[in-house]
Amino acid sequence: MPFLKYQTGDKVMGRWPGSSLYYEVNVLSFDAKSRLYTVIYKDGTELELKEQDIMSLTGFQARTRSRSRSNSRSPGRRRSRSRSPARTTRRSSSRTAAAATTATAETAASSRGDTKLKQAPEVKLSPM
């Protein structure tokens, strides 16, 4: 008889097939031939799960605790002074000033181009 990691009636965490989410389930039975555990979810759904898709409650709680702790220490969540909103505001205001200067130069150039167009002779076509 193979070693059973989970016994009938055990309350464990079962991974929903095709997902990474775990839900609390009760072990109903174990099929030695297929090596699948039959479990029942709280909503009444019965499924057959592999042993790798089942985790003990204590193991699951330890895993989620260590994840949440490591997330709070992650360097990506900290912000340095150089990325403060005030600095980005100052930088964007200088960009808008430069953009305004460029826009003024472009309108002056386009007005000069308009005078050239006005000086060009007008050509009219008439049907034969």
Order of alpha helices (4+ residues) and beta strands (2+ residues): beta-beta-beta-beta-beta-alpha-alpha
